[in-house]
């Protein structure tokens, strides 16, 4: 755990939890699943149909998201419905998405720039 305070109330950040969120968000399929579950809880087969993914792929990614602690399975009869593990996650994802939009830089061609577009860390905007 790391405590951060810059002239305001201190914030405690669990670095391991942050790493799990990073792992979950690093994959496009997992991001799509999280966004679908943000809208409403769903069964894996419904998620597969809605997102155009195979059921096996959805199952593997839901297992990862469950292991990261971001989603939970709720038994409903013989099926398992998935939902976000914590309602605060919806707010956190919305805040992250808003932050990404604020720092989205474009190169001269109008194409978005990613971290690989800079040869050295000190050449990135705000670093140097």
C-alpha angles and dihedrals in degrees: 000000000000125000117214124191126165106174092308138070114318120256122207114214122194102215092198091053090048090052091052090052089049091052091050095048094044093080123067094216092053090048090052091049092049091050091049090050089047087065095047143326113275146179118252093244091053091048091051092052094044095047098037093241131132117259090239092053091048090048092051093048093045088052089054092047090048090049089051088054095241100113136028133204117233115200112232108180107303093340133075120227118201127219138163110284094225128025088220088067090072090057092044093051091049090051092048092050091051091049093051090052091053095053098039104127125193129209124229091278091057092250118135115258121228131194091268090061091076119073094208133023091239090059093062116104109275094018110097 
